[in-house]
Amino acid sequence: MTILGVGEDRTLPAFARIFEPSDDAPGVYLLFQYGRYISRPADAPPGKWFMASGAHIHTGDSRWRELIGYRLPIPLHDRTEP
């Protein structure tokens, strides 16, 4: 995954901008919902409902804690139903 932005304004601090999204590392946004951070695909259409698929994102890089405020993994909300 490539983190493209955080929060409602979906911006990313300069210290966290490292890579561009690719087929091997698609872009996601980190959003604070349901009392915690979740990640959602960047190409998700507006208004489409996404739920956790069981996958999580995390890195051992110290910038992770600076970005979201803690070291725990966050769920990837990339599952939809027809």
HELIX and SHEET records of a PDB file:
HELIX    1   1 ALA A   14  ALA A   16  5                                   3    
HELIX    2   2 ARG A   63  ILE A   68  1                                   6    
SHEET    1   A 3 THR A   2  VAL A   6  0                                        
SHEET    2   A 3 GLY A  27  GLN A  33  1                                        
SHEET    3   A 3 ARG A  36  PRO A  41 -1                                        
SHEET    1   B 2 HIS A  56  ILE A  57  0                                        
SHEET    2   B 2 ILE A  74  PRO A  75 -1                                        
END                                                                             
